[in-house]
Amino acid sequence: MKKQTFALFFGNRGFMPAELIEGARRDMVKAVTDAGYDYLMMDETATRYGAVETRDEGRIYAQWLKTHQGEFDGVILCMPIFIDENGAIAALQDAGVPILMQAYPDTIGKMDFANRRDAYCGKFSVTDVFCQYKVPFTVMKPHVVDPLTPAFGENLREFAAVCRVVKGMRRFNIGCIGARTTAFKTVRFDEITMQRHGINVESFDLSELFETVRAMKDDDPRLPKKLDSLENYTDFTHVPADKKFMLAKISVVIDQYIEDYHLDAVALRCWNEMETYLRVCPCVLVSELNDRGITCSCEIDMCSAITMRAMALATEGPAACLDWNNNFGDDPDKVILFHCGSTAQKLMKAKGEVTSHKMFDKGDPGSGWGTNEGRIAAFPMTFSNCKTEDGKITVYFSEGEFTEDDIEKEYFGCAGVARIPGLQDKLIRLARGGFKHHTTVANGHVKAALEEAFTTYLGYDVISIEG
């Protein structure tokens, strides 16, 4: 897998000490590579000290950047000193990727003319001009930071997450397999609004999937490999052979849609036609897709698929679509988040078990095989969802944690207890804001990176549900 790569930019100003730039080039390369990323750096002979001061040097850097277009995920704008903002904007106004503003601190005892940097002040000159030119950029705390400190390491990891989200969300394809379930107006979405945000929707009629599955021969060469993959994924011990075979066929067809239409995400109509006509429940297939890196939401929740993809990019792991389902006793900050069995295995405490969906079995015995039951693991959690309305995509992000609290054995599906500070107030804001009965979750606290990506670079309407 290709490492994330950052283009390194170093600013200069004529009367400032040149040796500070040389040291910054060494420091930044070490900081980036030690953090596990790759870098591109203009040769030091291309301009004076390999830095940018004048507009002409800015143009040289811009041309160098253009020759490497597509090779870098973001730019780190390093200010070893109070740099010239004119060269910086000439160099980066067309960069087209996130830009992290980093400025060096001064050191007590090294504030003489040979060592004083003044980057604390100079950073404002650069950010001011970038605002004037409407070039988006990222600033983080602390205002000034040495690249070789843990604080900058944290900045770098968060910036890398921002870059992944921006790159992955600017343009992507999502497959809508089936029409919206009639009973669920809560999952309505506006396809034109999505397209304006770079999200291309490809729609597929569920009957087409059914006919393709029914026409598939039992000796199709793709099936043995698919069956092995599913059986290795989770516990299929109690699943009747014909149900397992049907699930494998559906999975092969969905994979074909993904390949043929270059889908990055999928929303699937999961009930009740599959259970009625194919006699299986596709929860485990949704779970498996998310686990292997293809975002998939159930119940045709296209908006949940958007935030699931964003959080998967930010955390480099799967996300899940869950119901705000039950109170947990009388604890106001705890809630049971649940879905029938579509949660990715990587988010579960232990290997799941494929069972028959109890709700379908109640009225139509034998129609529900395919739920991957278990419990969600304990981990720090980010949760989010969005809505399309009046030409805008409005999204919220917040954080909490999944706890070790037990849920009784008789509780079916895959669920976990989440502790969310200020939950009751947040639920009121979600209800007043017209958000759905689903939220989407991922492992890790990445709210800051997501808000930065969506607000600064992607043009979404980000609202706060915090107190």
N, C-alpha and C positions, 0 to 999 in steps of 0.2 A: 504494500500500500504506500502510495506517494506521501511523503511528509508535507505538512503545510509549510508554505514558503513565504517569507516576508522580504520585500524589497527594502533595503536600508538606505535612508537619506540622511546626510549630515550637512547641517547649515554652517555658515561662516559669516564673519563680519571683519573687514580689513584690519582694524586696529586691535583685535582681540588676539590672545596668544595661540599661535598655530599648533603648538605641541598638545594642546588640549583636544584638538580634533583628531590627531593621530591616536591618542589614548582612547578616545571615544570609539573609533573604528575597531580597535582591539576588544574593548569592553563589550560592545554590542554583539559582535560575532560570538564571543564566548557566552553571553547571556542567552542568545537565541539557540545556539547549538546545545548548550547544557540543558535547556528546557525541552529538547527533543524535536526542534523545528529546523528547517533549512532556511537559507538566505540567498539573496542576490545582492551584490554590492558593486557599484561602479568602480572601475580601476582608479587608483589614486593619481594616476598620471593624466586622467581625462580632464581634470580641472585643478585649480590650485588646492593642494592637499587632499584631492578627491572629495572635496566638499562643494557646496553651492552658496555663492554669495550674490553675484550679479544676475541680471535678467538673462544675459548670454549664457552664463553657466547653467541657469535654470533650464534654458532651451536644450542645452546639451544633455542634461539629465532627463528631460522629458523625452527626447529622441531615444536615449538609451532605454528608458522604460518601455517605449513603444516597441522596440526590437525584442523585448521579453514579454510582450503582451500574452496573457493566458498562463504564464509560468509562476505568477505570484498571487497570493490570496489577500494580501494587505500590504500597506507601507508603514514602516516605523520612521517617523520624522524625528530625528535626534537633534536636540539643541544642546551641544556641549557648552555653548556660550550664548550671549545675546546675539542671535543670528539676524541676517537681513531678510525681512519678510517678502521683499520683491522677488528675490531669487527663488524663494520657497514656493510662492504661488505660481510663478512661471513654470516651475518644475512639476507641480502636482495638480494643477487645476483640472487636468483631464485624466487623472490616474484611474478613476472608475472603480476603485476598491476602497474599503475602509482605511482610514489613516489614523494612526495612534500618535498623539503628541507627547513626546517625552522630553523633559528638560532636566539637566543636571543640577544638583544642589551645590551650593558653596560650602566650604569647610572652614570652621572656626580655626584660626591660626594660619590659614592659607588665603587671606583676603587681600594680598598685595597685588600690584598691577600684573605681575607675571602669572598669577594663579586665579584671580577673581573672575568669575564666570558671568554673573548677572543674568543667567537664564531664567531665574524666577520672574523677573520683570519682562524679559524678552519674549517669554511664552505668550503674554497677552498681545504683543504686537502681531505675532503670527496668527493667533486665533481670531483677532479682530479682522485682519485682512481676509482670512479664509471665510469669515462670516459675510464680509462685504461682497465677495465673489460667489457666495452661496455654494461653497465647496464643503460638503459635510466632513466632520472629523470626530474623533473620540478623545475625550480627556478623562482622566481617572485620578483618584486620590492615591498618594499625596501629590500635591501640585508639582513638586520637583522630586526626583528619585534617581538614585544611582542604579545603572543597569545590573550591577553585580550584587544587588541586595535581594533578599526574599520578597520584599514589597514589589519590586519590579517583576519578579518571577510570577507573582499573583496577577499583576497587570497583564502580563504576556499571555497567561493561560486564559484570562477572561477575554482578552482581545482576539485570541485564536477562536474562541467560541463565537464571538460576534462575526468574525470573518466566515466561519462555516455556515452560520445561519443566513447571512447576507448572500453568500454564493449559492446556497441551496434553495433559497426562497425567491430569488429575483425572477427566475423562470423555472417552472416545473409542470409536469403533466400528472393529472389525477384522473383515474378511471372511476366513473360512476356506474356501478353494475346493478342495474335495476332502478325502478322508479321509487320515489319517496313512498314509504309505507303510509297508507291513507290515514291511519290513526295518529300519526306523529307529525302534526304541523310544526312541532318544535324544531324539526330538522330541515325546515325550508332554507333555501339558499339562493343567492342571486349569481348566476353564472357570468353575466356581463361584468359585474363588480369584481369577481374573481379574475377575469381576464385582464381587467385594467391593472390589477396587481401582479400580473405575470403568471397567473395560474390558469393553465389551459385544461379545460374539462373535456374528456372523451366519454361519451355515454354509450352504454350497452344495454340492450333489452335482455331481461332475465330469461325470456323464452329462448333467445338465441343460445345462451349458456346451457339451458336444459337440453335443447336439441343436439348441441355439440357433445354433451356428456352422453346422451342416449345413443348417439351414432358411434361413439368410441368403441372399438373392438376390445374384447377382454384380453387379447394377446398384443395390445398396443405396446411397443417396446419401451415406452416411457413409464409404464405403470410399475414394473418391478422396482425400479430405482426410487420412484415416488413412495411406494409402500414402505421400502426400507427406511427412507428418510423420515417418514411420519412415525414409524415404530421406534426409531431411535430418538425421536424428539421427545416423546412423552409415553406414558403407560397405556398401551392399547390392549392390555391383557383380556379385558372382559368384553371387548367390542366384537360383535358377530362379524364373520368374514365378509358377508355381502355388504355390510355397512362400511367397513373399512375400505373395501374396494370402491364403493361409491364416493367416499370422501377423497380417495386418491384421484379418481377421475375428475372431480370438481377442481381439485388443486392443480391438476395438469392443465385444465382449460384456463383457469385464472392466470397461471404462469404464462400461457400462450398470449393472453391479452397483454400482460405486462411486457413481454418481449416484442410483440408486433407493434404496439403503440408507444413503446418507450415510456411506460408509466413509472413514475416515482412514488406514487401513492394510490391507494384504492379505497373506495367506500362501497360496502357490499350490502345489498338488501338480503338480510339473513333470516327473515321470517315473514309470513309463515309458509310461503310457497315451497321452499326447499324441503321443509318437513312434510308438507302435504303430498308433494309429487315425487320427490327424490328420496324421501323417508330418512333424511339425515339432517343434522344441525351443524352449520359450518364454523362454529366457534373456534375449534381447534385449528382450523385453517387460518383464521384471522390471527390467532396467537402465533402460529409458526411463521407467517409472513412478517410480522413485526419483529420477531426474534432474529430473522435473517436480514433485517435492514430495509424492508419494504413496508412503509407505513400503511396500515390498513385499519379503518374504522368500521364498525358495524352499524346496522340500522340506517344506512345511507346518510350518516352524519358527515357531510362534506366539510362543515366548519371544524369539527373535531379533527378531521384528517389534517387540516392546515396547521393547527397548533401541535398535533402529535409530531408532524414532520419537523417543525421548528425545534421542538424540545429534543427530538432524536438527534438532530444536527448539533445542538448545543451540548448535549451530554455524551454524544458518541455511543449511545445505547438506545434500547427500544423505549417507546412510550405506550401508554394504554389509555383507552377510552372507558370511563367508569361512570356509573350512576351515583348521584348524591342519594344514597339509598336509605340509611337508617340512623337514628340517634344511637349513641352508645351509652346506655343507662342515663344518668342525669348529668353527665359531664358536658358542659356547654361547648367545650372546645374540641370534642371528639365526635367523629362521624364514621360510619361504616361505608366505605366506597366499594362498589360491587359491579361486576358484570357476570354474565352466565358462565363464561369459561373462555374468554377471548384474550385474557392477559398474557403477555409474552412470558415465556418460561424464565427468562433472565430476571424478571421482576418478582418471581415467586420464591417462597421459602424452600420448597423442595419440588421434585419432579411431580407434575400433575398426573391426574388419572382421568382418562376419557370415559365419560359416563353418558347416560341418556338424560336429556333435559327434562326435569321433573314437571315443568309447566306444560310441556307438550304431551308428555306421557299421561298426564291427568285426563286429558280429553281424547287423546289419540295414541294409545300405547304403541311403543315401538317406533315412533316417528322422530325421536329426539336425539339419537346417538350422535355425539360429536362435541359435547361440552368438556373442556379441559379444566377439571375442578381442582381446587387447592386453596392455598392462602398466599396473600401478598407478603413479601418479606418486609422487615423493618429497614428503613433507609430514609435519609433526608430527601425531601420531595419538593419539586416545583409543580404547581398545577396551573392550568390555563384553559381558556376557550375563547371563541370569537363569534361574531355574528356579522352578516352582510345586511346592510340597511342604508337606504338613501345614497347608494353609490359608494359607501365606505365599508371597510372591514374594521370593525371595532373589537379590540382584544384586551383581555386582562391577564395579568401574571401575579401569582402570589406563591408563598412557600409555607411548608409545614414539615411534618414527618410521619411516616408510617411507624407504628409502635409494635411492641411485642405482645400486645393484648390478645388474648385468645377470643375466638368466636366459636360458639358452640358447634359441635360436629354436625348437627342437624341442619345448619344453615347451608343451603346448596349454592353451587357456583364457585367463583373465585373472588375473594373479598379480603380487605384488610382494614384495620382501624387506623384512621389518620387523626393526628392531633394538629390543629390549626389555630394558632393564637388569634383571638378576636373573631372566632368562627361565626358567631351569631350575627354580628354586625356585617360581616362579609356576605353572609347568605342574604341578608336584607338588600344589600347593594346589588347582588346578582339578580334577585327577583325584580327589583325596581328597574334594573337595566335591561330586562328582557332577555336574559341569558338562559340557556337550555338546562335540561335536567341532567346533562352529561358534563363532566369535566375531564380533562386529560392530564395525565401525570407522567413524570419521569424521575429517574433516580439522580438526585443532585440538586444543589441550590444554584440555579442559573438565571434567576429573575433579572439581575442587573444586566447580564449579557443579552438576554432576549429583549428587554426594554430598549437597550441601546441600539440593537440591530433594527428593530421594528420602528422605532421613533426616528432615529437619525438617518437611516439609510433606506428603509423600505416604504416609508410613507403610510403606515397603518395608523389608525386612531387608537392609541393606547390609553386606557383609563385605569385609574387606581381604585382598588377596592379595599385599600388599607384604611386604618382609622385616621 
